[in-house]
Amino acid sequence: MNAFFQKKYIIPVLASAFLFVGVSFKNDFFEIAKQIEIFTTLFKEVNSNYVDETNPGDLMDKAIKGMLASLDPYTNYFNEADVVKFKINNTGEYTGIGALISRKEDQLIIKEPYKNFPADKAGLKAGDAIIQIGDVVLKDFKDDASQLLKGSKNTKIDIKYIRQGKTLSTQLVLDEVEIKSVPFFGKIDAKTGYIVLTHFTKKASSEVKDALEQLKKEGAERIVLDLRDNPGGLLNEAVNICNLFVPKNETIVTTKSKVEKYNNTYKTTREPVDLNIPLVIIVNGKSASASEIVAGALQDLDRAVVLGSRSFGKGLVQRPIDMSFGTQVKVTISRYYTPSGRCIQALDYTRKDKNGVATRTEEKNYNAFKTRKGRTVYDGGGIQPDIELAETQVSSIANAVIKNDAVFDYATTYYYKNPNLGNTIPTITDADYNDFKQFLKNKKFNLDTETEVNLKKTLAAAKKEKIDESITAEYQQLLNAIQKSEWNALEKNQKEIKNLLLDEIIKRYQYQEGLYQYYIKSNPEIKKAVNVLTTSAEYNSILKM
């Protein structure tokens, strides 16, 4: 009877299923092959027949990147040069000058020289503008000029740069550069340790472990882990960092995908360093991805108090796939879920508004989940801290003066006006702040808040439609009102912007290390973290201990 039933019913059903899958695969394959043939033909005909000479590599590069841009900002194509940069981001290691740089018009600006690396040894300072590398004058070089500062160890590179209006020369000697994931750790007080984690490279967990063990040896009985501004990195390193504080075989993150092989559960695999040491994690709006895995997992497991402001909200997982000719594509393959089951992705890239911008999940649509001890947590918009602090939120006017380099450029001016401060922590007085505002006016900085940028886009659209003359008066009136409100916002947010100025100025004299030394004594978020850790009743009540 059973054999007859299997033959009559089950076998035809399975056969139908396989047939359906086969037909579906065949249809998908045909559609992909069809589109590839269309694109290949188009690419060939354009390159053969276009009126001017074309660069096939450049055209293809832009075509691929344009296609991927319609998906999400994390699915990216890397040409051969891009692959090198991508590997640097994951390892933190490369051969170069050891400085954070940016391209601005016809110059490379030194944003931050790393202590004791080639740029620093050659005497370069933040604010120096490189105008020539070897025989290459940058105003005549439109490609990625930073590649001119790469090479094998001990390569000597002559450069010319501008500092405070003077053209100077120096020689860089390239060396191996390792950017630490933990640039600083130390004691806040006799019993409180502080660890800064800025990236999740392949050595992140080992660096955090070393810092934790050293702090415990020095008498630390509680820990502050600072993940502010940490953009993330390697997922397995996030798991390993959680493993320092939770038992072996604990689920930290689950990934879910339409491709079965990418559905994974990541568990801790090692013995922990300390299961009981009180822990506070600080996050802000720039803490993303792997940072959110650490904060979210330890929050869900009731292992740490999370403090600060809501994190960025990146719940998407990417995988690099090697391709031909040394190229690579990084593809979003899955979403990740914290132990309670929440995905904290904030933007929905499958639903975009009329301007092509991904929609943000509204707070009313967040879903509630429970931590191990029954606390309520939510998905949909980053990790919401257990203790929210206004100090970690950045105002629109502060974002504007950071983005347009006003804070950076003023710090450069301040440094050369006050060259002998050394390890002294300056005070940004009201007179200094007035000087900063006058600096903005003299240099004609555009504050360009999001509101002002959108208004200027409206005028640009009006010009295209040739209706700008009819709205000129109204536009100017509105622009004046916005700009007035921006200057009012400069005054209203004076304390916040003074802190940004001070942070940048401290780095000019004392590098990142000096800034963190200042933080452990003066930063309000760190002070609050210590207060929570030293007030057992508050710490225990939050975690329901």
C-alpha positions in Angstrom: 0.0 0.0 0.0 2.8 2.4 1.0 4.8 1.6 -2.1 1.8 2.1 -4.3 1.1 5.5 -2.6 4.6 6.7 -3.2 4.5 5.7 -6.8 1.1 7.2 -7.5 1.4 10.5 -5.6 4.8 11.4 -4.1 7.0 10.6 -7.2 4.8 12.7 -9.5 4.9 15.6 -7.0 8.7 15.5 -6.7 9.0 15.2 -10.5 6.8 18.3 -10.9 8.8 20.2 -8.3 12.1 19.4 -10.1 10.6 20.3 -13.4 9.4 23.6 -12.0 12.8 24.4 -10.6 14.4 23.3 -13.8 12.1 25.5 -15.9 12.6 28.4 -13.5 16.4 28.1 -13.6 16.2 27.8 -17.4 14.1 30.9 -17.7 16.5 32.9 -15.4 19.5 31.6 -17.3 18.0 32.6 -20.6 17.1 36.1 -19.4 20.6 36.6 -18.0 22.2 35.3 -21.2 19.9 37.5 -23.3 20.8 40.7 -21.3 24.5 39.9 -21.5 24.4 39.5 -25.2 22.5 42.8 -25.6 25.0 44.6 -23.4 28.0 43.1 -25.1 26.7 44.1 -28.5 26.0 47.6 -27.3 29.4 48.0 -25.7 31.1 46.8 -28.9 29.1 49.1 -31.2 29.5 52.2 -29.1 33.3 51.7 -28.8 33.6 51.0 -32.5 31.3 53.8 -33.8 31.3 56.7 -31.3 32.5 60.0 -32.9 35.4 60.5 -30.5 37.9 58.1 -29.0 36.6 56.1 -26.1 38.3 54.4 -23.2 36.7 50.9 -23.0 38.0 50.3 -19.5 36.6 53.6 -18.1 33.3 53.0 -19.9 32.9 49.5 -18.4 34.0 50.7 -15.0 31.3 53.4 -15.0 28.7 51.1 -16.5 29.2 48.4 -13.8 29.2 50.9 -11.0 26.1 52.6 -12.3 24.3 49.3 -12.5 25.2 48.4 -8.9 24.3 51.8 -7.6 20.6 51.0 -8.2 20.8 48.2 -5.6 22.4 49.5 -2.4 25.5 51.5 -1.5 27.3 48.4 -0.2 27.2 46.3 -3.4 30.3 47.5 -5.2 32.6 46.7 -8.1 36.4 46.9 -7.5 38.8 47.3 -10.3 42.4 46.2 -9.7 43.4 49.4 -7.9 40.2 49.3 -5.8 40.9 45.7 -4.7 44.2 46.9 -3.1 42.3 49.6 -1.1 39.6 47.1 -0.1 42.2 44.7 1.3 43.9 47.5 3.3 40.5 48.2 4.9 40.2 44.6 6.0 43.7 44.1 7.2 44.8 47.6 8.3 48.2 46.9 6.7 49.8 48.4 3.7 53.0 50.0 2.5 52.7 53.8 2.2 53.1 57.1 4.0 51.0 56.5 7.1 48.5 59.4 6.8 44.8 60.1 6.2 44.6 62.1 3.0 41.9 63.6 0.8 41.8 65.1 -2.7 40.7 68.7 -2.9 40.8 70.3 -6.3 44.4 70.0 -7.5 45.9 69.0 -4.1 46.2 66.1 -1.7 45.4 67.4 1.8 47.1 65.7 4.8 44.1 65.3 7.1 46.0 63.4 9.8 49.6 62.1 9.9 49.9 58.9 12.0 52.5 59.2 14.7 56.0 57.8 13.8 55.0 56.7 10.3 56.7 58.1 7.1 54.6 61.3 6.7 55.1 62.2 10.3 58.9 61.4 10.1 59.1 63.6 7.0 57.6 66.5 9.0 54.2 66.7 7.3 51.4 68.2 9.3 47.6 68.2 9.1 46.6 70.9 6.7 49.6 70.5 4.4 48.6 70.5 0.7 50.7 68.3 -1.6 50.9 69.8 -5.1 53.6 67.6 -6.7 54.7 64.0 -6.3 58.0 63.1 -8.0 57.7 64.7 -11.4 53.9 64.7 -11.4 52.2 68.0 -10.9 48.8 67.2 -9.4 46.9 69.9 -11.2 47.7 68.0 -14.4 46.9 64.6 -13.0 43.2 63.7 -12.9 43.5 60.0 -11.8 43.7 58.8 -8.2 46.8 60.7 -7.0 47.0 58.7 -3.8 48.3 55.8 -5.8 51.4 57.9 -6.5 52.2 57.5 -2.8 52.2 53.7 -2.9 55.1 51.5 -3.6 57.5 49.0 -2.0 59.1 49.5 1.3 62.0 52.1 1.4 60.9 53.7 -1.8 61.9 57.4 -1.7 59.4 59.9 -3.0 60.1 63.6 -3.4 57.1 65.9 -2.9 56.2 69.6 -2.9 53.5 70.9 -0.6 52.0 74.2 0.5 51.9 75.1 4.2 50.4 78.5 5.2 51.0 79.9 1.8 54.6 78.8 1.5 55.8 76.1 -1.0 58.1 73.5 0.8 59.8 70.3 -0.2 60.5 67.0 1.6 61.2 63.3 0.9 59.0 60.5 2.0 60.5 57.0 2.6 57.7 54.4 2.3 57.3 51.9 5.0 54.9 49.2 6.2 51.9 50.8 7.9 49.7 49.0 10.3 46.6 50.9 11.4 45.5 49.5 14.8 41.9 48.6 15.4 42.5 49.5 19.1 44.4 52.8 18.8 44.2 53.4 22.6 43.4 51.8 25.9 44.0 52.9 29.4 42.7 53.4 32.9 40.0 56.0 33.6 40.4 55.5 37.3 41.9 52.9 39.6 39.3 50.3 38.7 37.8 51.3 35.3 39.4 50.4 32.1 38.8 52.1 28.7 39.2 50.5 25.3 38.7 52.3 22.0 37.8 50.1 19.0 37.8 52.0 15.7 37.7 49.2 13.0 37.0 45.5 12.7 40.1 44.4 10.8 41.5 40.8 11.1 43.4 41.7 14.3 40.5 43.5 16.0 39.6 40.8 18.5 43.2 39.9 19.4 43.9 43.6 20.0 40.8 44.0 22.2 41.7 40.8 24.1 45.2 42.1 24.7 43.9 45.4 26.0 41.3 43.7 28.2 43.9 41.3 29.7 46.4 44.1 30.3 43.8 46.4 32.0 42.7 43.5 34.2 46.4 43.0 35.2 46.5 46.7 36.1 43.5 46.3 38.4 40.5 47.1 36.2 37.3 45.6 37.5 35.0 47.2 35.0 35.3 48.2 31.3 34.1 50.9 29.0 34.2 49.8 25.3 34.0 52.8 23.0 32.5 52.0 19.5 31.7 55.6 18.5 32.3 56.4 14.8 33.3 52.7 14.2 32.0 51.9 10.7 32.4 48.1 11.1 34.3 45.5 9.1 34.8 41.8 9.5 31.7 40.0 10.9 33.8 37.1 12.5 35.8 39.6 14.4 32.6 41.0 15.9 31.7 37.5 17.0 35.2 37.0 18.5 35.0 40.2 20.4 31.6 39.2 21.9 33.3 35.9 22.8 35.6 37.8 25.2 32.6 38.4 27.5 30.2 35.5 26.8 30.5 31.7 27.0 31.6 29.3 24.3 28.8 28.1 21.9 26.7 31.3 22.4 24.8 32.5 19.3 25.9 36.0 18.4 24.4 36.7 15.0 22.4 34.9 12.4 22.5 35.7 8.7 19.5 35.0 6.4 19.6 35.0 2.6 17.7 33.8 -0.4 20.8 31.7 -1.2 20.8 28.7 1.2 24.6 28.6 1.7 24.6 32.1 3.0 22.2 31.2 5.8 24.5 30.9 8.8 24.5 31.0 12.6 27.6 32.4 14.1 28.4 31.2 17.6 31.3 31.8 19.9 34.0 29.1 19.6 36.4 29.9 22.5 36.6 30.2 26.2 35.8 33.8 27.4 38.2 36.1 29.1 35.7 37.4 31.7 32.0 36.5 32.0 31.3 38.8 34.9 33.3 42.0 34.5 30.7 44.9 34.3 30.7 46.4 30.8 29.3 49.6 29.2 29.4 50.1 25.4 29.3 53.6 23.9 27.7 54.0 20.4 26.6 56.9 18.2 25.0 57.5 14.8 28.3 56.5 13.1 28.6 53.1 14.8 27.6 50.7 12.1 27.6 47.1 10.9 30.0 45.0 13.0 29.8 47.6 15.8 26.1 47.1 15.9 26.5 43.3 16.0 28.7 43.7 19.1 26.4 46.2 20.8 23.2 44.5 19.8 24.4 41.0 20.7 25.7 42.0 24.1 22.5 44.0 24.7 20.3 41.1 23.7 22.3 38.7 26.0 22.0 41.2 28.9 25.8 41.2 29.1 26.4 45.0 28.7 24.7 48.3 29.1 24.6 50.3 25.8 25.0 54.0 26.1 25.0 57.0 23.7 22.7 57.6 20.7 21.0 55.3 18.3 23.5 53.6 16.0 23.6 53.9 12.2 21.3 50.9 11.3 23.3 48.7 8.8 21.9 45.2 9.0 23.2 44.0 5.6 26.1 41.6 5.1 28.5 41.7 2.1 30.8 39.1 0.7 33.7 39.8 -1.7 33.8 37.6 -4.8 37.0 37.4 -6.8 36.6 37.8 -10.6 38.8 37.8 -13.6 41.8 40.1 -14.2 42.3 40.8 -10.5 38.9 42.5 -10.1 36.3 41.9 -7.4 32.7 42.5 -6.6 31.4 42.9 -3.1 27.8 41.8 -3.0 25.1 42.2 -0.3 24.2 38.5 0.3 22.1 38.5 3.4 20.7 40.4 6.4 22.0 39.8 9.9 19.9 39.2 13.0 20.9 39.7 16.6 20.3 36.9 19.2 16.8 38.2 20.0 15.9 38.0 16.3 15.9 41.6 15.3 17.4 43.1 12.1 18.4 46.6 12.7 18.6 47.8 9.1 17.3 51.3 8.9 16.9 51.9 5.2 14.9 49.8 2.7 16.7 49.8 -0.6 13.9 47.9 -2.3 11.6 50.8 -1.7 12.8 54.2 -2.9 11.1 57.5 -3.1 10.6 59.5 -6.3 14.1 60.9 -6.0 15.6 57.4 -5.8 16.4 57.6 -2.1 15.8 54.5 0.0 13.0 54.9 2.5 13.7 54.8 6.3 11.7 52.5 8.5 9.3 54.6 10.5 9.4 54.2 14.3 5.8 53.2 14.4 6.6 50.2 12.3 9.5 49.0 14.6 8.9 45.5 16.0 9.5 44.6 19.6 11.8 41.8 20.7 12.9 40.5 24.1 16.4 40.1 25.5 17.3 37.0 27.4 16.0 38.4 30.7 12.9 39.9 29.1 13.8 43.5 28.4 12.1 45.0 25.3 14.3 46.0 22.4 13.4 47.1 18.9 14.5 46.5 15.3 14.3 48.8 12.3 16.6 51.7 13.0 19.9 50.8 14.6 20.7 49.8 18.1 18.7 51.9 20.6 20.9 52.5 23.7 19.7 51.6 27.1 20.7 55.1 28.2 20.3 57.8 25.5 22.5 60.8 25.7 22.0 64.1 23.8 25.8 64.6 23.8 26.4 61.9 21.2 23.9 63.4 18.7 25.3 65.7 16.1 23.3 68.8 15.0 22.9 69.7 11.3 25.0 72.8 11.7 27.8 70.7 13.3 27.6 68.3 10.4 27.9 71.2 8.0 31.1 72.7 9.5 32.7 69.3 9.6 31.7 68.4 6.0 32.9 71.7 4.6 36.3 71.4 6.5 35.6 74.6 8.4 36.6 72.9 11.7 39.6 71.3 10.1 40.9 74.5 8.5 40.4 76.6 11.6 42.3 74.1 13.6 45.2 74.4 11.1 45.2 78.2 11.5 45.0 77.9 15.3 47.9 75.5 15.4 50.3 77.9 13.5 49.1 80.9 15.6 49.9 78.9 18.8 52.9 76.7 17.9 54.2 76.1 21.4 51.2 74.6 23.3 52.8 71.1 23.5 50.8 68.9 25.8 48.8 71.7 27.2 45.1 71.3 26.7 43.8 74.6 25.4 40.5 76.2 26.3 38.2 77.3 23.5 37.1 80.6 24.8 34.2 82.8 23.7 36.8 85.0 22.0 38.1 82.0 20.1 34.6 81.0 19.0 33.9 84.6 17.7 37.3 84.3 15.9 36.0 81.0 14.4 32.8 82.7 13.1 34.8 85.5 11.7 37.1 82.9 10.0 34.0 81.4 8.4 33.0 84.8 7.0 36.5 85.8 5.8 37.0 82.5 4.0 33.4 82.6 2.7 32.5 79.1 3.9 29.2 77.8 2.7 27.5 76.3 5.7 25.3 74.3 3.3 23.0 72.6 5.8 20.7 70.0 4.2 17.9 72.5 3.9 20.2 75.0 2.1 21.5 72.3 -0.3 18.0 71.3 -1.2 16.9 74.9 -1.8 19.9 75.3 -4.2 18.9 72.1 -6.0 15.4 73.6 -6.4 16.9 76.7 -8.1 19.0 74.5 -10.4 15.9 72.7 -11.4 14.1 76.0 -12.0 17.0 77.2 -14.3 16.7 74.0 -16.4 13.0 74.6 -16.8 13.7 78.4 -17.4 11.4 79.6 -14.7 14.1 80.8 -12.3 13.6 84.5 -13.2 10.0 84.4 -11.9 11.1 83.0 -8.5 14.4 84.9 -8.0 13.1 87.3 -5.4 11.3 84.6 -3.4 14.4 82.3 -3.7 16.7 85.0 -2.4 14.4 85.8 0.4 14.2 82.2 1.5 18.0 81.7 1.1 18.6 84.7 3.3 16.3 83.3 5.9 17.9 79.9 5.9 21.4 81.4 6.1 20.4 83.6 9.0 19.0 80.6 10.8 22.3 78.8 10.2 24.2 81.6 11.9 21.7 81.5 14.7 22.3 77.7 14.9 26.1 78.4 15.2 25.3 80.4 18.3 22.8 77.9 19.7 25.1 74.9 19.2 28.2 76.8 20.4 29.1 74.2 23.1 28.9 71.3 20.6 31.0 73.1 18.0 33.6 74.2 20.6 34.1 70.6 21.5 34.6 69.7 17.8 37.2 72.5 17.5 38.9 71.3 20.7 39.1 67.7 19.5 40.7 68.7 16.2 43.1 71.1 17.9 44.3 68.5 20.4 45.1 66.1 17.6 47.4 68.7 16.0 49.6 68.8 19.1 49.2 65.3 20.6 47.9 63.0 17.9 45.0 60.6 18.5 46.6 59.3 21.7 46.4 62.8 23.3 42.8 63.1 22.3 41.9 59.9 24.0 43.9 60.9 27.1 41.8 64.0 27.2 38.6 62.0 26.7 39.1 59.8 29.7 39.2 62.9 31.9 36.7 65.1 30.3 34.3 63.4 27.8 30.7 63.5 29.2 29.7 60.1 27.6 32.7 58.4 29.3 31.9 60.1 32.6 28.3 58.8 32.4 29.6 55.3 31.5 31.8 55.4 34.6 28.9 56.6 36.7 26.7 53.7 35.6 29.5 51.2 36.2 30.2 52.5 39.7 26.5 52.7 40.7 25.8 49.0 41.0 22.1 49.6 41.6 21.6 51.4 38.3 23.8 49.0 36.3 22.0 45.9 37.8 18.5 47.4 37.4 19.1 48.1 33.7 20.3 44.5 33.1 17.7 43.0 35.5 20.4 41.3 37.4 
